[in-house]
Amino acid sequence: MAGSRLPEGELAFTYFPESYRWSHGLLIALGGAPWGGGEIDEINRIGLRLRNRVGDDVAWFNEWAGEAERLENIGHSEAGNGHALTAAAYLFRAAHYYHVGERFMQPKTAESQTAYRRGVDAFRKAAGVVRRPRIEHVEVPYEGTSLPGIIVHADAVPGRTGQGPVMLFLDGFDVTKEIQYFRGVPDLAARGVSCLILDGPGNGEAIRFRNLPLHHETERHAGAAYDYLASRPEFDPQRIGIMALSLGGYYAPRAASMDHRFACCISWGPEWDYHTKWKERLARIERGETLSLSVPWQHLLWVFGVKTKEEAFTKLEGFKLDGVVQKMKCPYLLVYGEGDQQAPFAHAQKTIEAAGSQRKELKIFTREEGGYHHCQVDNVSIGTAYMWDWVVDVLKPQQ
């Protein structure tokens, strides 16, 4: 039938045709809407005000922060009126918008840091009100300090008694635990699986407020998170999995390969050799080419706490999965979109082929079905539904 044919050209919602980064950023905001992270009208109004400012990251920050502040104030007002759930809805959106707006700011400023903190606080206040899913803020002990996390507790499962499964969900290169929540985590809880979303070194609060830079030994903080979860009476130490998105396609398999206590692993996007990728990226930038980056390239220096590209390359040398992922033993799922402009298919292919797991799967979302862009940013729910069902199947209690 003619009506079933796909139109020619780009299918993703490219709000700013001249800017991949800005369009991708707006899709992040839109993608959180099903889980309370956005309203289409609010986001469109922000976009309309930015239409003639494309590339001006200060304008981007100001518009998102301004809308976030407006919603935050309404949330506080509604809370004062005794309308707790209405207040929470406004505060969740405010938190998401603050963090979507702050991501592009390089260098960070006192104003951007304040906005980021307001996003953290707004989310915390909203989380303290909602009862489903139940959300708990925690501190995970880590190498003499601690890492901030959010546990999204599983809904009650009829007939289940005793300890339940839980996933550790690490950030990527440039997102946060609050943004991660709006990547469908409530739907994982609805399936009876809890989730600890963690700001690891180089991410979220850990880099902004605790001076913990990014490093390649993900098993250090992932292992600390495993220890913490295993110590909690509601979680089954035999059913603790790990996942992460984007650069997390390196984080999660690195951790699961080096720490065999994890019961399963998901790479939400591949990352085979981050060192070589950035060598190529920065060489292309020097040649004046336009790249599909999710944030300004200077973000790389900031998360490592370095001043030069050469210092960054030294830090990046360990970000390679070859020789590591072969050690993985747990069930492994790698999710990829065939139109991913940030991660080539070869990275997904090399990773899944090298993985040492007996049970491993590469799920590719096609242009025809949707969810075919980076980490399914064009259709988040199609990706999360697949991953969450896989988690439920893999983490079933042993008979």
C-alpha positions in Angstrom: 0.0 0.0 0.0 1.3 3.4 -0.9 0.3 4.8 2.6 2.7 2.3 4.3 5.8 3.6 2.5 8.1 5.8 4.5 8.7 9.3 3.3 12.1 10.1 1.8 14.7 12.0 4.0 15.1 12.4 7.7 12.4 10.9 9.9 13.6 12.1 13.3 12.2 15.3 14.7 14.9 17.7 13.6 13.8 20.9 15.2 16.9 22.8 14.3 17.9 21.5 10.8 21.2 23.4 10.9 22.3 21.9 14.2 22.5 18.2 15.1 23.5 19.1 18.7 20.6 21.4 19.4 18.1 19.1 17.7 19.4 16.2 19.7 19.2 18.3 22.9 15.6 19.2 22.2 14.8 15.5 21.6 16.2 14.6 25.0 13.7 17.0 26.5 10.8 15.7 24.4 11.8 12.1 25.1 11.2 12.5 28.8 7.6 13.6 28.4 6.0 10.1 28.8 7.5 9.9 32.3 6.8 13.5 33.5 9.9 15.1 32.1 8.3 17.5 29.6 5.3 19.0 28.0 5.3 19.5 24.2 3.9 23.0 24.4 6.5 24.2 26.9 9.3 22.7 24.9 8.0 24.1 21.6 7.7 27.6 23.1 11.4 27.3 24.2 12.3 26.1 20.7 10.4 29.0 19.0 12.3 31.5 21.1 15.6 29.9 20.1 14.9 29.6 16.4 17.0 32.6 15.4 19.7 31.9 18.0 21.0 28.5 16.8 24.5 27.9 18.1 24.3 30.5 20.9 24.7 28.2 23.9 24.2 31.0 26.4 20.8 31.7 24.8 20.0 28.0 25.0 20.9 27.9 28.7 18.9 31.1 29.5 15.7 29.9 27.8 15.7 26.5 29.4 16.7 27.8 32.8 14.0 30.6 32.5 11.3 28.1 31.8 12.5 25.8 34.5 12.4 28.6 37.0 8.9 29.5 36.0 7.7 25.9 36.5 9.7 25.6 39.8 8.0 28.7 41.2 4.6 27.3 40.2 5.5 24.0 41.9 6.4 25.8 45.1 3.2 27.8 45.0 1.1 24.6 44.4 2.9 22.9 47.3 2.0 25.8 49.5 -1.6 25.4 48.5 -1.5 21.8 49.6 -1.6 20.4 46.0 1.4 18.1 46.5 1.1 16.0 43.3 0.5 19.0 41.1 3.6 20.6 42.6 5.6 17.4 42.0 4.6 17.4 38.3 5.8 21.0 37.8 9.0 20.3 39.8 9.9 17.2 37.8 9.7 19.2 34.5 11.7 22.0 36.0 14.4 19.6 37.0 14.6 18.1 33.5 14.7 21.5 31.8 17.4 22.9 34.1 19.6 20.0 33.2 18.8 19.9 29.5 19.7 23.6 29.4 22.9 23.4 31.4 24.5 20.6 29.4 25.9 22.9 26.7 27.6 25.4 29.0 31.4 25.4 28.6 33.0 26.7 30.6 30.7 26.1 33.6 29.8 29.3 35.4 28.4 30.2 38.8 25.0 30.8 37.1 25.0 27.4 35.3 26.1 25.6 38.5 23.3 27.3 40.4 20.8 26.2 37.8 22.1 22.7 37.9 21.7 22.6 41.7 18.2 23.9 41.4 17.4 21.0 39.1 18.8 18.5 41.6 16.8 20.1 44.4 13.6 20.3 42.4 13.8 16.6 41.5 14.5 15.7 45.1 11.4 17.7 46.3 9.2 16.1 43.7 10.6 12.6 44.5 9.7 13.1 48.2 6.0 13.5 47.3 5.2 10.9 44.7 4.4 7.4 46.0 4.5 5.5 42.7 7.2 4.8 41.9 8.8 5.2 45.3 12.0 7.2 44.9 14.8 7.3 47.4 18.0 9.5 47.3 21.0 7.7 48.6 24.8 8.1 49.0 27.0 5.2 47.8 30.3 4.9 49.7 33.2 5.2 47.3 36.9 5.4 47.9 36.8 7.6 51.0 33.9 9.7 49.8 30.4 8.9 48.3 28.5 9.1 45.1 24.9 10.5 44.8 22.3 8.1 43.6 18.6 7.7 43.2 16.9 4.3 43.9 13.6 3.9 42.0 12.0 1.1 43.9 10.1 -1.7 42.1 6.3 -1.8 42.3 4.9 -4.6 44.3 4.6 -7.8 42.3 1.7 -10.1 43.2 2.9 -13.3 44.8 6.5 -12.1 45.2 8.1 -12.4 48.6 11.7 -11.8 49.6 14.4 -10.0 47.8 13.9 -8.6 44.3 16.1 -7.7 41.3 17.8 -4.4 40.7 19.7 -2.7 37.9 22.6 -0.2 38.4 22.1 2.5 35.7 25.2 4.6 35.1 25.3 8.0 33.2 26.8 8.5 29.8 29.3 11.2 28.7 27.0 14.2 29.3 23.8 13.3 31.0 22.8 13.1 34.7 20.9 10.8 37.0 17.9 13.1 36.9 17.8 13.0 33.1 18.3 9.3 33.2 15.1 8.9 35.3 13.1 10.3 32.4 14.5 7.6 30.1 11.7 5.3 31.1 13.0 4.1 34.5 9.4 4.3 36.0 8.4 1.6 33.5 11.2 -0.7 34.7 9.9 -0.3 38.3 6.4 -1.1 37.0 7.8 -4.4 35.8 9.0 -5.3 39.3 12.7 -4.3 38.9 14.3 -1.6 41.0 16.9 0.7 39.7 19.8 2.7 41.2 20.7 5.6 38.9 24.2 6.8 39.9 26.2 9.9 39.1 29.7 8.3 38.8 33.0 10.1 38.5 32.9 12.6 35.6 29.1 12.8 35.7 26.4 14.8 37.2 26.9 16.0 40.8 30.1 14.0 41.1 32.0 16.2 38.7 30.2 19.5 39.3 30.1 19.5 43.1 32.5 16.8 44.3 35.5 17.3 42.0 35.5 13.6 40.9 36.8 13.5 37.3 36.1 10.7 34.8 38.3 7.6 34.7 38.3 4.4 32.7 38.2 1.9 35.6 34.4 1.8 35.8 34.5 -1.3 37.9 35.7 0.8 40.8 32.5 2.8 41.3 30.3 0.1 39.8 31.7 -2.4 42.3 31.1 0.0 45.1 27.5 0.4 44.0 27.2 -3.4 43.8 28.4 -3.7 47.4 25.9 -1.1 48.5 23.0 -2.7 46.8 24.0 -6.2 48.0 24.0 -4.8 51.6 20.3 -3.7 51.3 17.9 -6.3 52.5 15.3 -5.7 49.7 17.7 -6.7 46.9 18.9 -10.1 45.8 22.7 -10.1 45.5 22.4 -12.7 42.7 20.1 -10.5 40.6 22.0 -7.2 40.4 22.5 -6.1 36.8 24.3 -3.1 35.2 23.5 -0.8 32.3 24.5 2.6 30.9 23.8 4.6 27.8 26.0 6.3 25.1 29.5 6.4 26.5 28.0 4.0 29.0 28.3 1.5 26.1 31.9 1.4 27.5 31.1 1.8 31.2 28.7 -1.1 31.6 30.6 -3.8 29.7 33.9 -2.7 31.3 32.4 -3.1 34.7 30.6 -6.4 34.0 33.8 -7.8 32.4 36.0 -6.9 35.4 33.5 -7.7 38.1 31.7 -11.0 37.5 29.2 -10.4 40.3 26.8 -8.6 38.0 24.0 -10.8 36.8 23.5 -9.1 33.4 24.7 -6.1 31.3 23.1 -3.7 28.9 25.0 -1.3 26.6 22.5 1.3 25.4 24.6 2.2 22.5 28.1 0.9 21.6 31.5 2.4 22.5 34.4 0.2 21.3 37.4 2.6 21.3 36.7 6.0 22.7 40.4 7.1 22.4 40.5 6.6 18.6 37.0 8.1 18.2 38.1 11.4 19.9 41.4 11.4 18.0 39.4 11.3 14.8 36.8 13.8 16.1 39.3 16.5 17.1 41.3 16.1 13.8 38.1 16.7 11.9 37.2 19.7 14.0 40.7 21.1 13.3 39.9 20.7 9.6 36.7 22.7 10.0 34.3 19.8 9.5 30.9 19.7 11.2 30.4 16.7 13.5 27.4 15.1 15.2 28.4 15.8 18.8 25.9 15.9 21.7 27.7 18.7 23.6 30.6 21.1 22.8 33.9 19.2 22.5 35.4 21.1 25.4 33.2 19.0 27.7 35.9 16.3 27.2 38.5 18.4 28.9 36.2 19.4 31.7 35.1 15.9 32.7 38.8 14.8 32.9 39.9 17.9 34.7 42.6 18.7 32.1 43.5 21.8 30.1 44.8 20.4 26.8 43.8 17.9 24.1 47.1 16.0 24.7 46.2 15.5 28.4 42.8 14.3 27.4 44.2 11.8 24.9 46.4 10.3 27.7 43.3 9.9 29.9 41.4 8.3 27.0 44.0 5.6 26.4 42.2 3.2 28.8 38.8 3.6 27.2 39.0 0.6 24.9 37.0 -2.6 25.2 39.3 -4.9 23.2 41.0 -7.2 25.6 38.4 -6.5 28.3 35.0 -7.4 27.0 36.3 -10.9 26.1 36.2 -11.5 29.9 32.5 -10.9 30.3 30.4 -13.9 31.4 27.0 -12.6 32.2 24.1 -12.3 29.7 24.7 -9.2 27.5 22.4 -7.0 25.4 23.7 -4.3 23.1 21.0 -1.9 21.7 21.8 0.1 18.6 19.9 2.4 16.2 20.9 1.9 12.6 20.9 5.7 12.0 23.2 6.5 15.0 25.3 9.5 14.0 27.5 9.3 17.0 28.5 5.7 17.1 29.3 3.7 13.9 27.8 0.2 13.4 31.3 -1.2 13.3 31.7 -0.4 17.0 28.5 -2.4 17.8 29.6 -5.3 15.7 33.1 -5.5 17.2 31.8 -5.3 20.7 29.1 -8.0 20.4 31.5 -10.3 18.5 34.2 -9.9 21.1 32.0 -10.2 24.2 32.8 -13.4 26.1 29.2 -14.0 27.3 27.5 -17.2 26.1 24.2 -15.4 26.0 24.6 -12.2 24.0 22.4 -10.2 21.7 22.7 -7.2 19.4 19.3 -5.5 18.9 19.2 -3.1 16.0 16.3 -0.6 15.7 15.7 0.1 12.0 14.5 3.2 10.2 11.3 1.5 9.4 10.4 0.7 13.1 11.7 3.9 14.7 14.2 4.4 17.5 16.9 4.3 14.9 18.9 7.3 16.2 21.5 7.5 19.0 20.2 5.7 22.1 16.7 5.7 20.5 16.5 9.5 21.3 13.8 9.7 18.5 11.6 7.1 20.2 12.8 6.3 23.8 9.9 4.0 24.7 10.5 1.6 21.9 14.1 1.1 23.3 13.2 0.9 26.9 10.3 -1.5 26.4 12.7 -3.9 24.7 15.4 -3.5 27.3 13.1 -3.7 30.3 11.5 -6.9 29.0 14.9 -8.4 28.5 15.9 -7.5 32.0 12.8 -9.1 33.5 13.4 -12.3 31.5 17.1 -12.5 32.5 16.7 -11.6 36.2 13.9 -14.1 36.9 14.5 -16.0 40.1 16.3 -19.3 39.7 14.0 -22.3 40.0 
